[in-house]
Amino acid sequence: MSDRTILVTGGGSGIGRGTALHFGGLGWRVVALDRDEAALAELASLLPAEACLTITADCGQEADVIAAFRQVDAWLGGAPLTCLVNNSGIADPACGPLEDLALADWQRWIDASLTAAFLCSRQALPLLRRAAPDQAGASIVNISSTRALQSEPDTYAYAAAKGGLDALTHAMAVSLGPQVRVNAVLPGWIETGPWQKATERKAPDHSAADREQHPAGRVGEVADIARAIEYLATAGFVTGQQLVVDGGMTRRMIYA
């Protein structure tokens, strides 16, 4: 078992679940935070009990985050946190017409992703700073989105949250280095259906047109993002960067 530990927010399903299992497979210790207790229980059943900690928490709420990181600190027993993955967020980007968007609904998207990244990064810093400066040291990986770069109609709050996350990434990289590196992964279309809890799991169903939108010839998989996170977590000279993982979709001009 590695002495490295990764903490993944939104770890119960989707990209978060796949990332937790990927790093568990590499021998890392895994901490997962999520609002969904049932999803966390499923995740915990797939990892060695002595190397996994799951905590039910809303990462957009300060009190939840403070309490969760107290548990993480106690579980680590003085050992460092190697990597924080700020992955929590609202998966559905559609919020309806701008004139109908309530402030409370706007705030839900912002808090679930951008505020959560701020709160978790702030609480994680003392644990990350314990990491030895040799090899790659400690890092934060923010899970943004290609929707920070391009939009569909009526996705204002989601796009704003992810765009803010990209800006937060380079701001933290400049301020927290060299002890802590900070990077972002911008996923494109990633199929997360197989990575939901059992009651919500779905098999992929992609048309030829879906695949043809991607120069890589397919829709993205959760493993594509997990491997990108692994690279950033171990690439000691990479910080302040935005790594787009979208099969080339944002580079292709598509006409109606």
C-alpha positions as CSV (number, residue, x, y, z in Angstrom):
1,M,0.0,0.0,0.0
2,S,1.3,3.4,-1.0
3,D,1.9,6.1,1.5
4,R,0.2,8.5,-0.9
5,T,-3.4,9.6,-0.2
6,I,-5.9,11.2,-2.6
7,L,-9.1,13.0,-1.5
8,V,-11.9,13.2,-4.1
9,T,-15.0,15.3,-3.6
10,G,-18.1,14.1,-5.4
11,G,-16.5,10.7,-5.0
12,G,-19.6,8.6,-4.9
13,S,-20.5,8.6,-8.6
14,G,-19.3,9.5,-12.1
15,I,-15.9,10.9,-12.6
16,G,-15.3,11.0,-8.8
17,R,-16.1,7.3,-8.3
18,G,-14.0,6.3,-11.2
19,T,-11.1,8.4,-10.0
20,A,-11.3,7.0,-6.5
21,L,-11.2,3.4,-7.8
22,H,-8.4,4.2,-10.3
23,F,-6.1,5.5,-7.5
24,G,-7.2,2.7,-5.2
25,G,-6.0,0.3,-7.9
26,L,-2.7,2.1,-8.0
27,G,-2.3,1.4,-4.2
28,W,-3.1,4.9,-3.0
29,R,-5.2,5.5,0.1
30,V,-8.5,7.1,-0.8
31,V,-10.8,9.6,0.9
32,A,-14.1,10.3,-0.8
33,L,-16.6,13.0,0.1
34,D,-20.2,13.1,-1.3
35,R,-23.7,14.0,-0.3
36,D,-25.0,10.6,-1.3
37,E,-24.4,8.1,1.6
38,A,-25.6,5.1,-0.4
39,A,-23.2,5.9,-3.3
40,L,-20.3,6.2,-0.8
41,A,-21.2,2.9,0.8
42,E,-21.0,1.2,-2.6
43,L,-17.6,2.8,-3.3
44,A,-16.3,1.7,0.1
45,S,-17.3,-1.9,-0.6
46,L,-15.0,-1.9,-3.6
47,L,-11.9,-0.7,-1.8
48,P,-9.7,-2.1,1.1
49,A,-11.3,-1.0,4.3
50,E,-8.0,0.0,5.8
51,A,-7.2,2.2,2.9
52,C,-10.5,4.0,2.4
53,L,-12.4,6.7,4.2
54,T,-15.8,7.9,3.1
55,I,-17.5,11.0,4.6
56,T,-21.0,12.2,3.8
57,A,-20.8,15.9,3.3
58,D,-22.1,18.8,1.2
59,C,-18.8,20.4,-0.1
60,G,-20.6,23.7,-0.8
61,Q,-21.4,24.1,2.9
62,E,-18.6,25.5,5.1
63,A,-19.6,23.6,8.3
64,D,-19.7,20.3,6.5
65,V,-16.3,20.8,4.9
66,I,-14.7,21.9,8.2
67,A,-16.1,18.8,10.0
68,A,-15.1,16.5,7.2
69,F,-11.5,17.6,7.2
70,R,-11.3,17.2,10.9
71,Q,-12.1,13.5,10.3
72,V,-9.6,13.3,7.4
73,D,-6.9,14.8,9.6
74,A,-7.5,12.3,12.4
75,W,-7.6,9.4,9.9
76,L,-4.3,10.5,8.3
77,G,-2.6,10.5,11.8
78,G,-0.1,13.1,10.8
79,A,0.6,11.7,7.3
80,P,0.2,14.1,4.4
81,L,-2.6,14.4,1.9
82,T,-0.9,14.0,-1.5
83,C,-3.7,15.2,-3.8
84,L,-7.0,16.9,-3.5
85,V,-9.4,16.5,-6.4
86,N,-12.2,19.1,-6.4
87,N,-14.7,17.3,-8.4
88,S,-18.0,18.1,-6.7
89,G,-20.7,19.9,-8.8
90,I,-24.1,19.7,-10.3
91,A,-23.9,17.5,-13.4
92,D,-26.9,19.0,-15.3
93,P,-25.8,22.3,-16.8
94,A,-29.2,23.5,-18.0
95,C,-30.7,26.2,-15.9
96,G,-33.4,27.7,-18.2
97,P,-33.8,31.2,-19.6
98,L,-31.7,33.9,-17.9
99,E,-34.7,36.0,-17.1
100,D,-36.3,33.1,-15.2
101,L,-33.1,32.0,-13.3
102,A,-33.6,32.6,-9.5
103,L,-30.7,33.8,-7.5
104,A,-31.0,30.8,-5.2
105,D,-30.7,28.5,-8.2
106,W,-27.7,30.4,-9.6
107,Q,-26.0,30.1,-6.2
108,R,-26.6,26.3,-6.1
109,W,-24.4,25.8,-9.2
110,I,-21.8,28.2,-8.0
111,D,-21.6,26.7,-4.5
112,A,-21.6,23.1,-5.7
113,S,-18.5,23.6,-7.8
114,L,-16.6,26.9,-7.3
115,T,-17.4,27.6,-3.6
116,A,-16.8,23.9,-2.8
117,A,-13.3,24.1,-4.4
118,F,-12.4,27.1,-2.4
119,L,-13.7,25.6,0.9
120,C,-12.0,22.2,0.4
121,S,-8.8,23.7,-0.8
122,R,-8.6,26.0,2.2
123,Q,-9.1,23.1,4.6
124,A,-6.8,20.8,2.8
125,L,-3.8,23.1,2.7
126,P,-2.3,22.2,6.1
127,L,-2.6,18.5,5.1
128,L,-1.1,19.0,1.7
129,R,1.8,21.1,3.1
130,R,2.9,18.0,5.0
131,A,4.0,16.4,1.8
132,A,7.7,16.1,1.2
133,P,9.0,18.3,-1.6
134,D,10.8,15.4,-3.3
135,Q,9.2,13.8,-6.4
136,A,6.0,15.6,-7.3
137,G,5.0,16.8,-3.9
138,A,1.4,17.7,-3.2
139,S,-1.2,19.0,-5.7
140,I,-4.7,20.1,-6.2
141,V,-6.6,19.1,-9.4
142,N,-9.8,21.0,-10.1
143,I,-12.4,19.3,-12.4
144,S,-13.6,22.1,-14.6
145,S,-15.3,21.5,-18.0
146,T,-15.0,22.4,-21.7
147,R,-18.2,24.4,-21.0
148,A,-15.8,27.0,-19.5
149,L,-14.6,27.5,-23.1
150,Q,-17.8,27.1,-25.1
151,S,-21.5,27.0,-24.3
152,E,-25.0,25.6,-25.2
153,P,-28.0,27.8,-24.6
154,D,-29.2,28.4,-21.0
155,T,-26.2,27.1,-19.2
156,Y,-25.1,30.4,-17.6
157,A,-24.6,29.3,-14.0
158,Y,-22.7,26.1,-14.9
159,A,-20.4,27.9,-17.3
160,A,-19.8,30.7,-14.8
161,A,-18.9,28.2,-12.1
162,K,-16.5,26.3,-14.3
163,G,-14.9,29.4,-15.7
164,G,-14.4,30.7,-12.2
165,L,-12.8,27.4,-11.3
166,D,-10.3,27.8,-14.1
167,A,-9.4,31.3,-12.8
168,L,-9.1,30.0,-9.3
169,T,-6.7,27.3,-10.6
170,H,-4.1,29.7,-11.9
171,A,-4.6,32.0,-8.9
172,M,-3.9,29.2,-6.4
173,A,-1.0,27.9,-8.5
174,V,0.8,31.2,-8.3
175,S,0.1,31.7,-4.6
176,L,0.5,28.1,-3.2
177,G,3.6,27.1,-5.1
178,P,6.1,25.6,-4.8
179,Q,4.7,23.6,-1.9
180,V,1.4,22.8,-3.7
181,R,0.9,22.6,-7.4
182,V,-2.6,23.4,-8.8
183,N,-4.0,22.3,-12.1
184,A,-7.4,21.8,-13.8
185,V,-8.8,19.1,-16.0
186,L,-11.5,20.2,-18.5
187,P,-13.5,17.1,-19.5
188,G,-15.6,17.1,-22.6
189,W,-18.4,14.6,-23.2
190,I,-17.7,11.9,-20.7
191,E,-20.0,8.9,-20.3
192,T,-20.6,8.4,-16.6
193,G,-23.7,6.1,-16.8
194,P,-21.8,2.9,-15.8
195,W,-20.2,4.8,-12.8
196,Q,-23.4,5.6,-10.9
197,K,-24.7,3.8,-7.9
198,A,-26.6,0.6,-8.7
199,T,-30.1,2.1,-8.7
200,E,-29.1,4.8,-11.2
201,R,-26.6,2.9,-13.4
202,K,-27.0,3.0,-17.2
203,A,-25.2,1.3,-20.1
204,P,-23.7,3.6,-22.7
205,D,-25.8,4.2,-25.8
206,H,-24.0,6.3,-28.4
207,S,-24.9,6.8,-32.0
208,A,-22.5,7.0,-34.9
209,A,-23.1,10.8,-34.9
210,D,-22.1,11.0,-31.3
211,R,-18.8,9.3,-32.0
212,E,-18.2,11.3,-35.1
213,Q,-18.3,14.6,-33.3
214,H,-15.0,13.6,-31.7
215,P,-11.7,13.5,-33.8
216,A,-10.7,10.7,-31.4
217,G,-13.6,8.7,-32.8
218,R,-15.5,8.0,-29.5
219,V,-17.2,9.6,-26.5
220,G,-14.9,10.0,-23.5
221,E,-14.7,7.5,-20.6
222,V,-14.3,8.1,-16.9
223,A,-10.9,6.4,-17.2
224,D,-9.7,9.1,-19.5
225,I,-10.2,11.7,-16.8
226,A,-8.8,9.5,-14.0
227,R,-5.6,9.0,-16.1
228,A,-5.3,12.8,-16.7
229,I,-5.6,13.3,-12.9
230,E,-2.9,10.7,-12.3
231,Y,-0.6,12.6,-14.7
232,L,-1.2,16.0,-13.0
233,A,-0.8,14.5,-9.5
234,T,2.6,13.1,-10.4
235,A,4.0,15.7,-12.9
236,G,6.2,17.8,-10.6
237,F,6.9,20.6,-13.1
238,V,3.3,21.2,-14.2
239,T,1.2,23.8,-12.4
240,G,-1.3,26.4,-13.2
241,Q,-2.4,24.5,-16.3
242,Q,-5.8,23.6,-17.9
243,L,-5.7,20.2,-19.5
244,V,-8.6,19.7,-22.0
245,V,-9.6,16.0,-22.2
246,D,-12.4,16.0,-24.8
247,G,-11.3,13.8,-27.7
248,G,-10.6,16.9,-29.8
249,M,-14.3,17.9,-29.8
250,T,-13.7,21.6,-29.0
251,R,-11.2,21.8,-31.9
252,R,-13.6,20.6,-34.5
253,M,-15.9,22.9,-36.4
254,I,-19.4,21.4,-36.7
255,Y,-21.9,22.9,-39.1
256,A,-25.7,22.3,-39.0
